[in-house]
């Protein structure tokens, strides 16, 4: 497995913490060059603790098409290609039964538009290079409705739809597109006014 990843180039959105950080760490362990993006201007403590030789951190908001394009272009100026993208950036709020439009915008802009922005920028290059792999991080809520998470559930259903369609459309170019739905749901209430987290076990 490590031979397969050695010296290949990967982009991981939402790579500063949580599942994204775990993916970055594993790719580095396998010998890949990893570009991790997240909202923070400074590199996170978790990323700082990892080997730095093949790690590049870039501040980026996946909701921005312009920034998503810049990230891919910056990566390509230093490497011959992009081998893989992991769309891990996402948000999950404590919505309740009737969340407002503000939460709708935040949830869909990050979870769906963010996946769309990074995914389409990567696909444009992978199509021309005739190879590549995209993994979208989904959720069990993409398979069934989850109580009091209507927006998150709907956004992950949308990610599943994008994944399936991209897989069909880009297979002929040698590009693989898959979605991983980690773990089982466990709500961790950190701050009633803040977002929720999904525990994987």
N, C-alpha and C positions, 0 to 999 in steps of 0.2 A: 504493500500500500504506500509506504513512504517513498519508494522509487518512482511511483506514478506521479506524485505531487512535487517531487524535487525540482526546484528552480522554475516551476510554473507560476503564473501570476494571477492573483485572485483579488477581487474587490468585495469587501464585506461592509454593508451599510448597518448602522446601529451597532458598530463593533466595539464600543467603549465599555460595555457592561453586559451582564446577563448572558443570554444565549449567544449573542453576537461575539462577546469577548471569548467565550468558550470555543467558538468556531475559529476565531483568529488564532488562539493559542494552539489548537490542534493542527491547523494548517502550517503554522510556523514550526511546530515540532516535526512535521513531515517534510520540511525543507522548502516550502513555497515562499515566494515573495507575496506579502499581503499588504494591501492598502485598506485601512480601516477608516470609516467615516462616522462622525457623530456630530451632535449639535455644539458641544463644548469647544471653546476656542483653544483650551489647553488640553493636552493629552491626559487621559484619566489615570488614576493610580493603578488600576488593573492592567492597563496597557503598558504603563511604565515598568511594571514588574516582569514583563515578557522580554525575551531576547530582541534587541533593537536592530540587528544587522540587516534583516530582511523585512522589517516592519516600517511602514510609512503611515502616519496619521494625518488626515485631512479634515478640517472642520467643514461640514457641509450639512445643509438642510435638504433632505430628499424631496421636499415639497417644491423646491425651485428647479425648474427645467434648466435654466441657465447654469446653475451650480452643478447639477448632475452631469451636464455636458462637459463642463470644465474639469471635473474630477476624472472622467474617462479620458479626456484629451491629455491631462497631465500625466496620467498613468502610461498612456501610449507613447509619450515623448521619451520615456525612459526604458521602455520595453518593446519588444517586437510584436506583442499581441496581448490579448486578454483571454486567459483560459477559463476563468469562471467568475460568476457573480453570485453572492448570497444576499438576497433582499431580506434583511433582518430588522431594519428600522420599523418600529411600530409603536402605537399607543393603545392603551386600554383603560378607559375611565370607569369610575363607579357611576354607572348611568341611571339605574333604576328603571321603572316601567315607562316613564315618559320623559326621556332626555330632551333638552332644548336644541335649537338649531345651532347654537355655538359649539356644542359637543359634536354634532353631526359634521360640521365643517372641519373641526380639528381631527376627528377620527378618520374621515374619508380622505382628507388632504394628505395625511401621513400614510395610512395603511394602503390606500388604493392609488392615489396620485403618486405617492412616493415610489411604490412598486412599479408603476407605469413609467415614471421618469427614468429611473435607473435601469429598468429592464429594457426599454426601447433604445436607450443610448448604447447599452451593451449589445443588444441584438443587431443593431446597425453595423457594428464592427464585426461581430461574430459571423454574420451572414457573408461579409466580404472575405473573411479569412477561412470560411468553410469549416469551422469547428468552434466548440465552446460549450459551456454548461451553465445553466442558471438554476439556482435553487431558491424558491420563494418559501419563506417561513410562514406557514399557515397556522391553523389551530383546529382543535376538535370542533370548535364552533362553526367551522366551514362545512361540517358534515351534518350538523343538526342545530336547531335553535337552542340558545342558552338563556335561562331566565334572567331578566334585568340587565341584559347586555345586547339590546337590539342593534345598536350601531356597530359594535365590535363584531358581532356575529355576521351582520350584513356585509361589513367591509371584508371579512375573511372569506365569505362566499364569493365576493367579487374577485379576490385574489385567486381563488380556486378556478374561477372562470377564465381569468387571464392566463393562468398556468396551462390549463388544458388546451386553449386555443393556440397559444404560442407553441406548445409542444407539437401540435398538428401542423401548423404553418411553417415552422422552421426546421423540422426534422430533415427535410430534403436538402438543407444546407449543412448538415452535419452538426446541428446544434440541439442539445438536449435541454429540456425544460421540465422541472419537477417541483412538487411542493411537499414539504415535510410538515406534519401536524404533530408537534411534540406533546407527550405526556397526557395526563388527565387534569381536569380542572380542580383547582383549589384556590379559593379567593383569599388573598392575604391583604388585610386592611391595614395599611401603614398609616394613612392619614385620611380621615373621612372626606377631606376637601381635595385630596390628591387623586392619583390614578391607582388602578389595581395592578397587581402583578399576577402572572400565571406561574404556578409552581409545577415543575415537571418531575414526575416520579414513575 
